[in-house]
Amino acid sequence: MLIFDPVYLLFLAPPMLLAMFAQWRVSSTFRSMSEVPARMSGAQAARQMLDSGGLSQVAIEQIPGHLSDHYDPRGKVLRLSPEVYGGRSMASLGVACHEAGHAFQDAKGYAPLVIRNLAVPAASFGSGIGVTLASIGLFLSYRAPSIGNTLLLAGIVLFSGVVFFQVVNLPVEFDASARARRHLVDAGLISANEEHFVAKVLNAAALTYVAGTLQAIMTLAYFIFRLMGDRR
């Protein structure tokens, strides 16, 4: 029901366009950097990075999907997509070592990661229920203002958990990328002249996190704007 409100589009159109651009940028950059050869596969680079940091207990598994790569802190497992796991390219090395960077964060108790993990339940709950309550509140605000505003306020409180998660997630992702780039050069897996190839992939991925954060912030801002407008 929100898309019929032109004010909603005014708030959300910019971050939605940025998100579309970010997804295109990730796909195109990964595709182009996949053509730049590397001396080892993504799985081998991640294994070397983990072992050098004393994280030999962290396993590496191949999973299906395109760019489905992630680190599972509960299972202590790096799960890499086929093109990253076996690919011998700058794109594969960058993505694999970025995920290994999350394993380092987990092992060292990196504060933003700890906070992010604690915020996961609130973000998961708020992303669905929060938006639903806020939307119902907006709909009812024309017919039963008191009930509508109460539901809208409840939705705002719940959705704030999503915004908090997204904001805390930014330094987590940036730090993982920095760890990956630093290790790849320091360990001699790539030369200093090749670092910009890896940086292109990781910077493109970072843009998706920025877009997601901006979209969450602007959604929350829209709900607050509507609540304040109704109260006036």
C-alpha positions in Angstrom: 0.0 0.0 0.0 3.0 2.3 0.5 3.9 2.5 -3.2 0.8 4.5 -3.9 2.0 7.3 -1.6 4.1 9.7 -3.7 5.9 10.9 -0.5 7.1 7.3 0.1 8.6 7.2 -3.4 10.3 10.6 -2.7 12.0 9.0 0.3 12.8 5.6 -1.2 13.5 6.3 -4.9 17.1 7.4 -4.4 18.3 4.4 -2.3 16.3 2.0 -4.5 18.1 3.4 -7.6 21.4 3.2 -5.8 20.7 -0.5 -4.8 19.9 -1.3 -8.5 23.2 0.3 -9.6 25.1 -1.4 -6.8 23.8 -4.9 -7.9 24.7 -4.1 -11.5 28.1 -2.9 -10.4 28.8 -6.1 -8.4 27.8 -8.4 -11.2 29.7 -6.5 -13.9 32.8 -6.0 -11.8 32.9 -9.6 -10.6 32.5 -10.8 -14.2 35.4 -8.6 -15.5 37.7 -9.4 -12.6 37.0 -13.1 -13.1 39.0 -12.7 -16.3 42.1 -11.5 -14.5 44.0 -14.6 -13.6 45.5 -15.4 -10.2 48.1 -17.9 -9.1 45.7 -20.0 -6.9 42.0 -20.6 -6.4 39.8 -18.7 -4.0 39.6 -21.7 -1.6 43.4 -22.1 -1.6 43.8 -18.4 -0.8 41.3 -18.5 2.0 42.9 -21.6 3.4 46.3 -20.0 3.4 44.9 -16.9 5.1 43.1 -18.9 7.8 46.1 -21.1 8.5 48.4 -18.2 8.7 46.2 -16.7 11.5 46.0 -19.9 13.4 42.4 -20.7 12.3 43.1 -24.1 10.8 40.0 -25.4 12.5 37.8 -23.3 10.3 36.6 -25.4 7.4 35.9 -24.4 3.8 33.0 -25.8 1.9 31.7 -25.4 -1.6 28.0 -24.5 -1.9 25.7 -24.0 -4.9 24.6 -20.5 -6.0 26.1 -17.4 -7.6 27.9 -15.1 -5.1 26.3 -17.1 -2.2 29.6 -16.8 -0.3 29.4 -16.3 3.5 31.0 -17.2 6.8 29.0 -19.2 9.3 30.1 -18.2 12.8 28.1 -21.1 14.4 29.6 -23.8 12.4 33.0 -22.1 12.0 32.8 -22.7 8.2 33.5 -20.6 5.1 31.0 -21.5 2.5 32.0 -20.5 -1.0 30.1 -20.5 -4.3 31.6 -22.7 -7.2 33.1 -19.7 -9.1 34.8 -18.4 -5.9 35.8 -21.8 -4.5 37.6 -23.1 -7.6 38.1 -19.9 -9.6 41.6 -18.7 -10.2 41.0 -15.1 -10.6 41.3 -11.8 -8.7 37.6 -11.8 -8.1 37.7 -15.2 -6.5 40.6 -14.3 -4.3 39.0 -11.1 -3.1 35.6 -12.6 -2.2 37.1 -15.7 -0.6 39.6 -13.7 1.6 36.8 -11.2 2.5 34.9 -14.1 4.0 38.0 -15.3 5.7 38.2 -11.9 7.2 34.9 -12.5 8.9 36.4 -15.6 10.5 39.3 -13.5 11.8 36.7 -11.1 13.3 34.9 -13.9 14.9 38.0 -15.4 16.4 39.2 -12.1 17.8 35.9 -11.0 19.2 35.7 -8.0 16.9 33.3 -5.7 18.7 31.1 -4.5 15.7 30.7 -8.2 14.7 29.6 -9.2 18.2 27.1 -6.3 18.3 25.8 -7.2 14.8 25.3 -10.8 15.7 23.4 -9.8 18.8 21.2 -7.5 16.7 20.2 -10.3 14.2 17.1 -11.4 16.0 15.8 -7.9 16.4 16.5 -7.1 12.8 14.9 -10.3 11.5 11.8 -9.6 13.6 11.6 -5.9 12.8 12.1 -6.3 9.0 8.9 -8.2 8.7 6.6 -7.3 11.6 7.9 -3.7 11.9 7.0 -2.8 8.3 3.7 -4.7 8.5 2.6 -2.8 11.7 3.7 0.5 10.3 1.9 -0.1 7.0 -1.3 -1.1 8.9 -0.9 2.0 11.1 -0.7 4.3 8.1 -3.8 2.7 6.6 -5.8 3.1 9.8 -4.5 6.6 10.5 -7.2 7.9 8.2 -10.0 5.9 9.8 -8.9 5.5 13.4 -6.0 7.9 14.1 -5.4 6.8 17.7 -5.0 3.1 16.8 -3.2 3.9 13.6 -0.6 6.1 15.2 0.0 3.5 18.0 0.6 0.8 15.4 2.8 3.1 13.4 4.9 4.0 16.4 5.2 0.3 17.3 6.4 -0.4 13.7 8.9 2.4 13.9 10.4 1.0 17.2 10.6 -2.5 15.7 12.1 -1.3 12.4 14.7 0.7 14.2 16.4 -2.7 14.9 16.8 -3.2 11.2 18.5 0.2 10.8 20.7 -0.4 13.8 21.8 -3.8 12.3 22.5 -2.2 8.9 24.6 0.7 10.4 26.7 -1.7 12.6 27.1 -4.0 9.6 29.0 -1.4 7.6 32.2 -1.4 9.6 32.1 -5.2 9.8 32.1 -5.5 6.0 34.7 -2.7 5.5 37.0 -4.3 8.0 36.7 -7.8 6.4 37.6 -6.3 3.1 40.6 -4.4 4.5 41.9 -7.6 6.2 41.6 -9.5 2.8 43.5 -6.9 0.9 46.2 -6.6 3.5 46.7 -10.3 3.7 46.8 -10.9 0.0 49.6 -8.4 -0.5 51.5 -9.2 2.7 51.5 -12.9 2.0 52.6 -12.4 -1.6 49.4 -14.0 -3.0 49.1 -10.9 -5.2 51.6 -8.1 -6.0 51.0 -4.6 -4.8 50.3 -3.7 -8.5 47.5 -6.2 -8.5 45.7 -5.0 -5.4 43.6 -2.6 -7.4 41.9 -5.6 -9.2 40.8 -7.0 -5.8 39.8 -3.6 -4.6 37.4 -3.1 -7.5 35.5 -6.3 -6.5 35.4 -5.5 -2.8 34.5 -1.8 -3.3 31.6 -2.8 -5.6 30.4 -5.2 -2.9 30.7 -2.5 -0.3 28.4 -0.3 -2.3 25.6 -2.8 -1.9 25.9 -2.6 1.9 25.8 1.2 1.7 22.7 1.1 -0.5 21.0 -1.3 1.9 21.8 0.9 4.9 20.5 4.0 3.1 17.3 2.2 2.1 16.6 1.1 5.7 17.3 4.6 7.0 15.1 6.3 4.5 12.3 3.8 5.2 12.5 4.6 8.9 12.6 8.4 8.1 9.5 8.1 6.0 7.6 6.3 8.9 8.7 9.0 11.3 7.8 11.7 8.9 4.3 10.3 8.5 3.9 9.9 12.3 5.0 13.5 13.0 2.7 14.8 10.2 -0.3 12.9 11.6 0.3 14.2 15.1 0.4 17.8 13.8 
